[in-house]
Amino acid sequence: GIMVAAVHTPIFGLSHGPRPLNALFVVALCLLLAWLVMEVAARLPSGAKRERRRQATDSSLPGPMASPTGIA
């Protein structure tokens, strides 16, 4: 989406032909956005992480309550 916007947006100036510095800026912007999305996604609690946390707290309970199935 950023690449298409860069070609059609006069701010980047890529619609008039190749401009290496402007293209480099667009690529850097894409990499920065990808890194930002990766960091945000890594900080979100996924279902598997929540399940492991729940099992860790459940396993601290004594006796048969540690595992709801009775299998430890």
KOLLUMPA-257452 format. One record per residue: residue number from 1; residue in one letter; x, y, z of N, C-alpha, C, O in turn. Coordinates in steps of 0.001 Angstrom, whole numbers. Example, Ala and Ser with C-alpha at 12.3 -4.5 7.8 and 13.67 -1.06 7.14 Angstrom:
<atoms>
atom paza 1&gufi A&n_X 13190&n_Y -5690&n_Z 7800&ca_X 12300&ca_Y -4500&ca_Z 7800&c_X 13200&c_Y -3300&c_Z 7800&o_X 14236&o_Y -3319&o_Z 8465
atom paza 2&gufi S&n_X 12850&n_Y -2250&n_Z 7080&ca_X 13670&ca_Y -1060&ca_Z 7140&c_X 12900&c_Y 30&c_Z 7870&o_X 13409&o_Y 1138&o_Z 8039
</atoms>
This chain:
<atoms>
atom paza 1&gufi G&n_X 795&n_Y -1180&n_Z 0&ca_X 0&ca_Y 0&ca_Z 0&c_X 853&c_Y 1265&c_Z 0&o_X 526&o_Y 2241&o_Z -675
atom paza 2&gufi I&n_X 1939&n_Y 1244&n_Z 755&ca_X 2801&ca_Y 2426&ca_Z 802&c_X 3483&c_Y 2643&c_Z -545&o_X 3642&o_Y 3783&o_Z -981
atom paza 3&gufi M&n_X 3883&n_Y 1572&n_Z -1199&ca_X 4537&ca_Y 1700&ca_Z -2502&c_X 3580&c_Y 2292&c_Z -3538&o_X 3976&o_Y 3149&o_Z -4328
atom paza 4&gufi V&n_X 2339&n_Y 1845&n_Z -3538&ca_X 1347&ca_Y 2380&ca_Z -4485&c_X 1078&c_Y 3848&c_Z -4173&o_X 991&o_Y 4673&o_Z -5082
atom paza 5&gufi A&n_X 948&n_Y 4171&n_Z -2904&ca_X 723&ca_Y 5564&ca_Z -2518&c_X 1920&c_Y 6433&c_Z -2901&o_X 1742&o_Y 7589&o_Z -3288
atom paza 6&gufi A&n_X 3115&n_Y 5902&n_Z -2800&ca_X 4311&ca_Y 6671&ca_Z -3150&c_X 4365&c_Y 6992&c_Z -4636&o_X 4826&o_Y 8064&o_Z -5027
atom paza 7&gufi V&n_X 3898&n_Y 6071&n_Z -5460&ca_X 3911&ca_Y 6308&ca_Z -6903&c_X 2871&c_Y 7358&c_Z -7286&o_X 3105&o_Y 8160&o_Z -8190
atom paza 8&gufi H&n_X 1745&n_Y 7358&n_Z -6616&ca_X 648&ca_Y 8256&ca_Z -6990&c_X 577&c_Y 9525&c_Z -6146&o_X -306&o_Y 10353&o_Z -6371
atom paza 9&gufi T&n_X 1466&n_Y 9699&n_Z -5196&ca_X 1455&ca_Y 10883&ca_Z -4349&c_X 2579&c_Y 11826&c_Z -4774&o_X 3734&o_Y 11409&o_Z -4858
atom paza 10&gufi P&n_X 2255&n_Y 13087&n_Z -5041&ca_X 3296&ca_Y 14012&ca_Z -5487&c_X 4358&c_Y 14315&c_Z -4426&o_X 5431&o_Y 14811&o_Z -4769
atom paza 11&gufi I&n_X 4089&n_Y 14033&n_Z -3149&ca_X 5064&ca_Y 14303&ca_Z -2094&c_X 6348&c_Y 13503&c_Z -2322&o_X 7446&o_Y 14034&o_Z -2155
atom paza 12&gufi F&n_X 6218&n_Y 12237&n_Z -2700&ca_X 7380&ca_Y 11388&ca_Z -2914&c_X 8034&c_Y 11631&c_Z -4267&o_X 9230&o_Y 11381&o_Z -4422
atom paza 13&gufi G&n_X 7286&n_Y 12109&n_Z -5237&ca_X 7831&ca_Y 12432&ca_Z -6550&c_X 8242&c_Y 11242&c_Z -7386&o_X 9077&o_Y 11388&o_Z -8279
atom paza 14&gufi L&n_X 7688&n_Y 10072&n_Z -7133&ca_X 8057&ca_Y 8893&ca_Z -7908&c_X 7212&c_Y 8727&c_Z -9161&o_X 7476&o_Y 7827&o_Z -9958
atom paza 15&gufi S&n_X 6210&n_Y 9564&n_Z -9356&ca_X 5361&ca_Y 9436&ca_Z -10546&c_X 6015&c_Y 10049&c_Z -11773&o_X 5543&o_Y 9828&o_Z -12888
atom paza 16&gufi H&n_X 7084&n_Y 10810&n_Z -11602&ca_X 7749&ca_Y 11465&ca_Z -12727&c_X 8998&c_Y 10728&c_Z -13170&o_X 9760&o_Y 11251&o_Z -13984
atom paza 17&gufi G&n_X 9220&n_Y 9572&n_Z -12676&ca_X 10399&ca_Y 8799&ca_Z -13043&c_X 11140&c_Y 8351&c_Z -11794&o_X 10758&o_Y 8681&o_Z -10671
atom paza 18&gufi P&n_X 12198&n_Y 7600&n_Z -12010&ca_X 12932&ca_Y 7086&ca_Z -10851&c_X 13719&c_Y 8188&c_Z -10135&o_X 14419&o_Y 8984&o_Z -10760
atom paza 19&gufi R&n_X 13586&n_Y 8206&n_Z -8847&ca_X 14364&ca_Y 9102&ca_Z -7994&c_X 14888&c_Y 8244&c_Z -6851&o_X 14154&o_Y 7921&o_Z -5917
atom paza 20&gufi P&n_X 16155&n_Y 7882&n_Z -6933&ca_X 16708&ca_Y 6902&ca_Z -5976&c_X 16584&c_Y 7306&c_Z -4506&o_X 16285&o_Y 6455&o_Z -3668
atom paza 21&gufi L&n_X 16800&n_Y 8549&n_Z -4177&ca_X 16707&ca_Y 8947&ca_Z -2771&c_X 15272&c_Y 8884&c_Z -2257&o_X 15025&o_Y 8467&o_Z -1125
atom paza 22&gufi N&n_X 14340&n_Y 9297&n_Z -3091&ca_X 12935&ca_Y 9208&ca_Z -2686&c_X 12507&c_Y 7747&c_Z -2551&o_X 11778&o_Y 7392&o_Z -1625
atom paza 23&gufi A&n_X 12959&n_Y 6909&n_Z -3473&ca_X 12628&ca_Y 5484&ca_Z -3398&c_X 13253&c_Y 4858&c_Z -2151&o_X 12635&o_Y 4018&o_Z -1496
atom paza 24&gufi L&n_X 14460&n_Y 5264&n_Z -1831&ca_X 15111&ca_Y 4761&ca_Z -619&c_X 14328&c_Y 5155&c_Z 627&o_X 14202&o_Y 4361&o_Z 1560
atom paza 25&gufi F&n_X 13804&n_Y 6376&n_Z 645&ca_X 12983&ca_Y 6822&ca_Z 1761&c_X 11717&c_Y 5981&c_Z 1877&o_X 11307&o_Y 5632&o_Z 2984
atom paza 26&gufi V&n_X 11095&n_Y 5653&n_Z 752&ca_X 9867&ca_Y 4844&ca_Z 770&c_X 10172&c_Y 3435&c_Z 1279&o_X 9399&o_Y 2880&o_Z 2059
atom paza 27&gufi V&n_X 11287&n_Y 2856&n_Z 847&ca_X 11661&ca_Y 1520&ca_Z 1306&c_X 11948&c_Y 1546&c_Z 2807&o_X 11538&o_Y 642&o_Z 3535
atom paza 28&gufi A&n_X 12652&n_Y 2583&n_Z 3268&ca_X 12924&ca_Y 2712&ca_Z 4703&c_X 11627&c_Y 2856&c_Z 5493&o_X 11493&o_Y 2296&o_Z 6581
atom paza 29&gufi L&n_X 10680&n_Y 3601&n_Z 4950&ca_X 9380&ca_Y 3750&ca_Z 5599&c_X 8653&c_Y 2408&c_Z 5688&o_X 8039&o_Y 2103&o_Z 6710
atom paza 30&gufi C&n_X 8719&n_Y 1614&n_Z 4634&ca_X 8090&ca_Y 289&ca_Z 4645&c_X 8750&c_Y -618&c_Z 5692&o_X 8061&o_Y -1331&o_Z 6421
atom paza 31&gufi L&n_X 10070&n_Y -588&n_Z 5763&ca_X 10772&ca_Y -1409&ca_Z 6749&c_X 10437&c_Y -976&c_Z 8172&o_X 10243&o_Y -1813&o_Z 9054
atom paza 32&gufi L&n_X 10372&n_Y 327&n_Z 8389&ca_X 10021&ca_Y 836&ca_Z 9711&c_X 8608&c_Y 418&c_Z 10106&o_X 8371&o_Y 9&o_Z 11243
atom paza 33&gufi L&n_X 7687&n_Y 522&n_Z 9178&ca_X 6314&ca_Y 118&ca_Z 9463&c_X 6225&c_Y -1378&c_Z 9734&o_X 5497&o_Y -1796&o_Z 10634
atom paza 34&gufi A&n_X 6950&n_Y -2190&n_Z 8975&ca_X 6944&ca_Y -3643&ca_Z 9198&c_X 7514&c_Y -3980&c_Z 10562&o_X 6981&o_Y -4844&o_Z 11258
atom paza 35&gufi W&n_X 8599&n_Y -3305&n_Z 10959&ca_X 9193&ca_Y -3543&ca_Z 12271&c_X 8220&c_Y -3154&c_Z 13381&o_X 8089&o_Y -3862&o_Z 14380
atom paza 36&gufi L&n_X 7541&n_Y -2024&n_Z 13197&ca_X 6586&ca_Y -1557&ca_Z 14199&c_X 5436&c_Y -2548&c_Z 14362&o_X 5023&o_Y -2837&o_Z 15485
atom paza 37&gufi V&n_X 4923&n_Y -3065&n_Z 13265&ca_X 3840&ca_Y -4052&ca_Z 13333&c_X 4332&c_Y -5324&c_Z 14026&o_X 3605&o_Y -5920&o_Z 14821
atom paza 38&gufi M&n_X 5558&n_Y -5737&n_Z 13726&ca_X 6117&ca_Y -6935&ca_Z 14357&c_X 6257&c_Y -6746&c_Z 15869&o_X 5947&o_Y -7659&o_Z 16634
atom paza 39&gufi E&n_X 6714&n_Y -5584&n_Z 16303&ca_X 6874&ca_Y -5322&ca_Z 17731&c_X 5527&c_Y -5285&c_Z 18454&o_X 5391&o_Y -5820&o_Z 19554
atom paza 40&gufi V&n_X 4551&n_Y -4660&n_Z 17839&ca_X 3220&ca_Y -4599&ca_Z 18455&c_X 2630&c_Y -5998&c_Z 18544&o_X 2047&o_Y -6361&o_Z 19566
atom paza 41&gufi A&n_X 2774&n_Y -6784&n_Z 17488&ca_X 2233&ca_Y -8148&ca_Z 17493&c_X 2944&c_Y -9022&c_Z 18519&o_X 2316&o_Y -9892&o_Z 19122
atom paza 42&gufi A&n_X 4225&n_Y -8810&n_Z 18725&ca_X 4975&ca_Y -9609&ca_Z 19702&c_X 4555&c_Y -9280&c_Z 21125&o_X 4660&o_Y -10131&o_Z 22008
atom paza 43&gufi R&n_X 4089&n_Y -8078&n_Z 21363&ca_X 3694&ca_Y -7675&ca_Z 22713&c_X 2247&c_Y -8055&c_Z 23045&o_X 1858&o_Y -8042&o_Z 24213
atom paza 44&gufi L&n_X 1463&n_Y -8387&n_Z 22045&ca_X 82&ca_Y -8789&ca_Z 22303&c_X 72&c_Y -10202&c_Z 22875&o_X 803&o_Y -11068&o_Z 22394
atom paza 45&gufi P&n_X -741&n_Y -10442&n_Z 23887&ca_X -812&ca_Y -11804&ca_Z 24425&c_X -1589&c_Y -12707&c_Z 23475&o_X -2770&o_Y -12479&o_Z 23214
atom paza 46&gufi S&n_X -927&n_Y -13716&n_Z 22970&ca_X -1609&ca_Y -14651&ca_Z 22076&c_X -2349&c_Y -15697&c_Z 22893&o_X -2146&o_Y -15806&o_Z 24102
atom paza 47&gufi G&n_X -3186&n_Y -16448&n_Z 22248&ca_X -3955&ca_Y -17475&ca_Z 22931&c_X -3066&c_Y -18531&c_Z 23567&o_X -3357&o_Y -18993&o_Z 24670
atom paza 48&gufi A&n_X -1983&n_Y -18924&n_Z 22894&ca_X -1089&ca_Y -19944&ca_Z 23428&c_X -376&c_Y -19437&c_Z 24675&o_X -211&o_Y -20179&o_Z 25644
atom paza 49&gufi K&n_X 45&n_Y -18182&n_Z 24653&ca_X 714&ca_Y -17625&ca_Z 25828&c_X -249&c_Y -17567&c_Z 27010&o_X 123&o_Y -17900&o_Z 28136
atom paza 50&gufi R&n_X -1477&n_Y -17147&n_Z 26754&ca_X -2461&ca_Y -17084&ca_Z 27838&c_X -2729&c_Y -18462&c_Z 28400&o_X -2880&o_Y -18621&o_Z 29611
atom paza 51&gufi E&n_X -2790&n_Y -19464&n_Z 27533&ca_X -3057&ca_Y -20835&ca_Z 27977&c_X -1916&c_Y -21325&c_Z 28860&o_X -2158&o_Y -21953&o_Z 29890
atom paza 52&gufi R&n_X -661&n_Y -21041&n_Z 28464&ca_X 477&ca_Y -21459&ca_Z 29276&c_X 483&c_Y -20759&c_Z 30623&o_X 811&o_Y -21370&o_Z 31640
atom paza 53&gufi R&n_X 121&n_Y -19478&n_Z 30639&ca_X 61&ca_Y -18761&ca_Z 31917&c_X -1013&c_Y -19351&c_Z 32819&o_X -806&o_Y -19498&o_Z 34023
atom paza 54&gufi R&n_X -2168&n_Y -19690&n_Z 32232&ca_X -3258&ca_Y -20267&ca_Z 33017&c_X -2841&c_Y -21624&c_Z 33569&o_X -3131&o_Y -21935&o_Z 34724
atom paza 55&gufi Q&n_X -2161&n_Y -22440&n_Z 32755&ca_X -1711&ca_Y -23739&ca_Z 33229&c_X -660&c_Y -23591&c_Z 34316&o_X -619&o_Y -24393&o_Z 35249
atom paza 56&gufi A&n_X 179&n_Y -22589&n_Z 34210&ca_X 1212&ca_Y -22372&ca_Z 35231&c_X 572&c_Y -22012&c_Z 36561&o_X 1034&o_Y -22467&o_Z 37607
atom paza 57&gufi T&n_X -470&n_Y -21214&n_Z 36541&ca_X -1131&ca_Y -20869&ca_Z 37794&c_X -1953&c_Y -22044&c_Z 38304&o_X -2057&o_Y -22242&o_Z 39514
atom paza 58&gufi D&n_X -2538&n_Y -22826&n_Z 37404&ca_X -3298&ca_Y -24000&ca_Z 37827&c_X -2384&c_Y -25062&c_Z 38425&o_X -2785&o_Y -25762&o_Z 39355
atom paza 59&gufi S&n_X -1160&n_Y -25195&n_Z 37908&ca_X -269&ca_Y -26244&ca_Z 38399&c_X 264&c_Y -25934&c_Z 39794&o_X 813&o_Y -26813&o_Z 40458
atom paza 60&gufi S&n_X 106&n_Y -24696&n_Z 40239&ca_X 567&ca_Y -24374&ca_Z 41592&c_X -444&c_Y -24807&c_Z 42650&o_X -150&o_Y -24747&o_Z 43844
atom paza 61&gufi L&n_X -1632&n_Y -25241&n_Z 42227&ca_X -2637&ca_Y -25709&ca_Z 43172&c_X -2295&c_Y -27131&c_Z 43618&o_X -1786&o_Y -27908&o_Z 42810
atom paza 62&gufi P&n_X -2549&n_Y -27491&n_Z 44850&ca_X -2209&ca_Y -28832&ca_Z 45326&c_X -3233&c_Y -29879&c_Z 44884&o_X -4403&o_Y -29567&o_Z 44663
atom paza 63&gufi G&n_X -2776&n_Y -31110&n_Z 44761&ca_X -3652&ca_Y -32244&ca_Z 44542&c_X -4339&c_Y -32281&c_Z 43198&o_X -3799&o_Y -31787&o_Z 42209
atom paza 64&gufi P&n_X -5555&n_Y -32875&n_Z 43148&ca_X -6243&ca_Y -33061&ca_Z 41879&c_X -6718&c_Y -31755&c_Z 41253&o_X -7096&o_Y -31731&o_Z 40081
atom paza 65&gufi M&n_X -6702&n_Y -30681&n_Z 42013&ca_X -7137&ca_Y -29408&ca_Z 41431&c_X -6076&c_Y -28828&c_Z 40502&o_X -6344&o_Y -27881&o_Z 39763
atom paza 66&gufi A&n_X -4857&n_Y -29403&n_Z 40540&ca_X -3790&ca_Y -28883&ca_Z 39705&c_X -4097&c_Y -29096&c_Z 38230&o_X -3758&o_Y -28254&o_Z 37398
atom paza 67&gufi S&n_X -4725&n_Y -30195&n_Z 37905&ca_X -5071&ca_Y -30483&ca_Z 36527&c_X -6548&c_Y -30848&c_Z 36465&o_X -6974&o_Y -31772&o_Z 37157
atom paza 68&gufi P&n_X -7341&n_Y -30149&n_Z 35656&ca_X -8775&ca_Y -30450&ca_Z 35629&c_X -9079&c_Y -31857&c_Z 35111&o_X -10137&o_Y -32403&o_Z 35422
atom paza 69&gufi T&n_X -8181&n_Y -32453&n_Z 34332&ca_X -8432&ca_Y -33800&ca_Z 33823&c_X -7954&c_Y -34875&c_Z 34782&o_X -8299&o_Y -36046&o_Z 34619
atom paza 70&gufi G&n_X -7152&n_Y -34492&n_Z 35794&ca_X -6630&ca_Y -35456&ca_Z 36720&c_X -5321&c_Y -36072&c_Z 36239&o_X -4689&o_Y -36845&o_Z 36959
atom paza 71&gufi I&n_X -4915&n_Y -35722&n_Z 35003&ca_X -3658&ca_Y -36220&ca_Z 34453&c_X -2608&c_Y -35145&c_Z 34624&o_X -2785&o_Y -34027&o_Z 34140
atom paza 72&gufi A&n_X -1540&n_Y -35453&n_Z 35290&ca_X -505&ca_Y -34435&ca_Z 35524&c_X 682&c_Y -34670&c_Z 34649&o_X 1652&o_Y -33914&o_Z 34707
</atoms>
